[in-house]
Amino acid sequence: MKKTENEKSDNKKENNKKADNGVSLFFQSKQDLKKWLHKNYKSDQKVWITFFKKGSGQQGLSIMEAHELAMIYGWTSVVLEKIDYISFKALFLKRKPKSVWSLLNLKKFRKLQKEGQIHPAGLKAYEERDKKKSEEKSPELDSASLKLMKSNKKAWAFFESQTPSYKKYMTAWVMSAKRPETKSKRLKELIQDSAEGTKLKRIVEAIDKYKQKKVFEPGKTPIEEARNIGMVTATELRSIGVETVEQLKNLGWEKVFLRLCESYPSRLNKNMLNGLIGAVEEQDWRKLDPDLKAEANLLLAQMRRGF
């Protein structure tokens, strides 16, 4: 708390210091950061910027506002670190040529461009991006697996009728198998259950099992009861030692997401991270607070090294 208050009170003084000397800058408003970027956008220095978490009761520039301003001048945010329970900081720097842009950033940039807000430096960074890699494609079955799936008309019809999120996860589940025999086994299970007109039976059975139990001892609420957490994700969380809702909240979504992705690389995606944040904050993953979404995007950017 003391560190953050000092940063705020010494705002003008700190903003004149070099960013690479370990100082974290604080900006009270969008206008303050815009002035700093307009003066420093050509620099190759890196700058840490401090933000207050939503609900902290403190005023200041939000991470989402800062990210959009950085984009206007050809900069980006790449690392997110916690300072204390009410504040965090993010590392901002000028984008490198051939950097990878997510679809979300491309959409934001084009919106800002239509509004006439993009600085020539921002346009240069956009034009120099790696156009081929700046895409986020949904996982797809390889040609052999797709042919086998389609050969069973009942299975294919059922699978195609499911929600995009279910199809995306099941496709990733099959294709993420490290060994050919594991991949073949998973595909066979998916086809068989789909042909019988049901989602993966192991998921359905686990859901039915936990729906029957609703009263739990303090501190022992099964992870399956957390908001946004389905049975597949719950199984994965248990495998990394997160067995209760209380454990999830105590560890925090950042640490749990890092652990999860180490064991299940296919989980390195925005929906998974938003789901964990929603579980901790008790919010619907599709309606997260904008600042929380921004924090999630920063963590994803850091893990994907997309700069």
MARVEXMI-879575 format. One line per 4 residues: number of its first residue (from 0); for each residue x, y, z of C-alpha. Coordinates in steps of 0.1 Angstrom, whole numbers. Example, Ala and Ser with C-alpha at 12.3 -4.5 7.8 and 13.67 -1.06 7.14 Angstrom:
BEGIN
0) 123,-45,78 ~ 137,-11,71
***
This chain:
BEGIN
0) 0,0,0 ~ 28,24,9 ~ 47,18,-23 ~ 16,25,-44
4) 7,57,-26 ~ 42,70,-31 ~ 40,62,-68 ~ 8,82,-70
8) 20,112,-50 ~ 53,114,-70 ~ 35,110,-103 ~ 50,140,-121
12) 85,134,-107 ~ 86,97,-117 ~ 73,103,-152 ~ 105,122,-160
16) 127,93,-151 ~ 140,66,-174 ~ 118,35,-175 ~ 147,11,-175
20) 159,21,-141 ~ 133,0,-123 ~ 108,28,-117 ~ 71,21,-122
24) 52,51,-136 ~ 17,61,-126 ~ -7,81,-148 ~ -38,97,-134
28) -56,100,-167 ~ -56,90,-204 ~ -44,125,-213 ~ -13,121,-190
32) -3,89,-207 ~ -10,103,-241 ~ 14,132,-235 ~ 41,108,-223
36) 37,85,-253 ~ 37,114,-277 ~ 70,125,-263 ~ 86,90,-259
40) 70,68,-286 ~ 103,67,-307 ~ 123,54,-277 ~ 133,18,-274
44) 131,20,-236 ~ 107,-2,-216 ~ 84,13,-190 ~ 64,-2,-161
48) 31,14,-154 ~ 12,10,-122 ~ -26,4,-121 ~ -51,1,-93
52) -74,-29,-94 ~ -111,-23,-99 ~ -128,-21,-65 ~ -97,-8,-47
56) -113,26,-42 ~ -84,43,-58 ~ -86,65,-90 ~ -63,63,-120
60) -58,52,-156 ~ -72,17,-163 ~ -52,-10,-180 ~ -76,-11,-209
64) -73,26,-215 ~ -35,23,-214 ~ -34,-6,-238 ~ -54,12,-264
68) -33,43,-261 ~ -1,22,-265 ~ -16,7,-296 ~ -22,41,-311
72) 15,49,-309 ~ 28,14,-319 ~ 35,2,-284 ~ 21,-28,-266
76) 19,-43,-231 ~ 37,-76,-226 ~ 41,-85,-189 ~ 18,-83,-159
80) 30,-84,-123 ~ 12,-81,-90 ~ 24,-53,-66 ~ 0,-59,-37
84) -37,-67,-31 ~ -50,-35,-47 ~ -25,-28,-74 ~ -4,-43,-102
88) 20,-31,-129 ~ 24,-38,-166 ~ 54,-36,-188 ~ 50,-15,-220
92) 74,-12,-249 ~ 76,-4,-286 ~ 64,-33,-309 ~ 91,-50,-329
96) 88,-56,-366 ~ 72,-89,-375 ~ 55,-91,-341 ~ 24,-113,-338
100) -10,-96,-332 ~ -39,-114,-317 ~ -73,-112,-334 ~ -85,-91,-305
104) -58,-66,-310 ~ -64,-64,-347 ~ -101,-57,-341 ~ -93,-30,-316
108) -67,-14,-339 ~ -91,-13,-369 ~ -118,3,-347 ~ -94,30,-335
112) -82,34,-371 ~ -118,41,-383 ~ -121,67,-355 ~ -90,84,-369
116) -70,80,-337 ~ -40,60,-350 ~ -6,79,-349 ~ 17,72,-379
120) 40,52,-355 ~ 10,29,-347 ~ 2,24,-384 ~ 38,15,-391
124) 38,-11,-363 ~ 5,-25,-378 ~ 19,-27,-413 ~ 51,-44,-401
128) 33,-71,-382 ~ 37,-108,-391 ~ 5,-110,-412 ~ 7,-148,-416
132) 10,-155,-378 ~ -13,-128,-366 ~ -43,-151,-365 ~ -59,-173,-339
136) -73,-203,-355 ~ -96,-228,-338 ~ -81,-263,-335 ~ -90,-286,-364
140) -90,-324,-369 ~ -63,-336,-393 ~ -76,-350,-426 ~ -74,-386,-415
144) -93,-380,-383 ~ -119,-358,-400 ~ -125,-385,-426 ~ -130,-411,-399
148) -153,-389,-380 ~ -174,-381,-411 ~ -176,-418,-421 ~ -199,-423,-391
152) -229,-402,-402 ~ -247,-404,-368 ~ -216,-393,-349 ~ -208,-365,-373
156) -244,-352,-372 ~ -245,-351,-334 ~ -210,-336,-331 ~ -218,-308,-357
160) -250,-300,-337 ~ -231,-292,-305 ~ -220,-257,-293 ~ -188,-242,-308
164) -171,-244,-274 ~ -178,-281,-270 ~ -166,-289,-305 ~ -135,-267,-300
168) -125,-284,-268 ~ -131,-319,-280 ~ -111,-313,-311 ~ -83,-299,-290
172) -86,-329,-267 ~ -81,-353,-296 ~ -54,-334,-314 ~ -33,-325,-283
176) -25,-362,-276 ~ 13,-367,-277 ~ 12,-403,-289 ~ -6,-416,-320
180) -22,-444,-300 ~ -36,-420,-275 ~ -50,-398,-302 ~ -66,-428,-319
184) -81,-439,-286 ~ -96,-405,-279 ~ -110,-401,-314 ~ -126,-436,-312
188) -142,-427,-278 ~ -155,-394,-292 ~ -170,-410,-323 ~ -186,-439,-303
192) -203,-416,-278 ~ -213,-391,-305 ~ -229,-419,-325 ~ -250,-428,-294
196) -263,-392,-293 ~ -244,-381,-262 ~ -215,-359,-253 ~ -184,-377,-240
200) -199,-401,-215 ~ -172,-397,-189 ~ -181,-360,-188 ~ -218,-366,-185
204) -214,-392,-158 ~ -192,-370,-137 ~ -217,-341,-140 ~ -245,-363,-129
208) -225,-376,-99 ~ -217,-342,-86 ~ -251,-327,-92 ~ -264,-350,-64
212) -242,-335,-37 ~ -248,-299,-27 ~ -239,-296,10 ~ -202,-295,18
216) -180,-290,48 ~ -163,-256,52 ~ -132,-253,30 ~ -140,-285,11
220) -163,-274,-17 ~ -154,-296,-47 ~ -138,-277,-76 ~ -167,-289,-98
224) -190,-265,-79 ~ -170,-234,-89 ~ -187,-211,-113 ~ -178,-217,-150
228) -159,-249,-142 ~ -171,-279,-162 ~ -163,-315,-155 ~ -134,-317,-180
232) -117,-286,-166 ~ -124,-299,-130 ~ -107,-331,-138 ~ -76,-312,-151
236) -76,-289,-121 ~ -76,-319,-98 ~ -47,-334,-116 ~ -26,-303,-108
240) -36,-303,-71 ~ -65,-279,-71 ~ -94,-300,-57 ~ -116,-274,-40
244) -131,-240,-47 ~ -113,-227,-17 ~ -79,-238,-30 ~ -87,-221,-63
248) -95,-188,-47 ~ -65,-190,-23 ~ -40,-197,-51 ~ -56,-171,-74
252) -64,-174,-111 ~ -29,-163,-123 ~ -10,-191,-105 ~ -37,-217,-113
256) -37,-208,-150 ~ 1,-211,-152 ~ 0,-245,-136 ~ -28,-257,-158
260) -12,-246,-191 ~ 21,-263,-180 ~ 2,-296,-179 ~ -23,-289,-206
264) -9,-266,-233 ~ -42,-266,-252 ~ -57,-246,-223 ~ -36,-216,-232
268) -66,-196,-245 ~ -88,-166,-236 ~ -119,-186,-227 ~ -101,-209,-203
272) -85,-180,-185 ~ -118,-160,-184 ~ -135,-190,-169 ~ -109,-193,-141
276) -111,-156,-134 ~ -149,-158,-132 ~ -147,-188,-109 ~ -125,-168,-85
280) -144,-136,-88 ~ -178,-154,-90 ~ -187,-138,-124 ~ -200,-153,-156
284) -169,-158,-178 ~ -187,-141,-207 ~ -195,-110,-187 ~ -163,-103,-168
288) -155,-68,-156 ~ -135,-51,-185 ~ -105,-45,-162 ~ -103,-82,-154
292) -105,-90,-191 ~ -77,-66,-197 ~ -56,-82,-170 ~ -63,-116,-186
296) -52,-103,-221 ~ -19,-91,-206 ~ -12,-125,-190 ~ -20,-143,-223
300) 3,-119,-242 ~ 31,-126,-218 ~ 27,-164,-220 ~ 24,-164,-258
304) 54,-141,-262 ~ 34,-123,-289 ~ 57,-92,-292
***
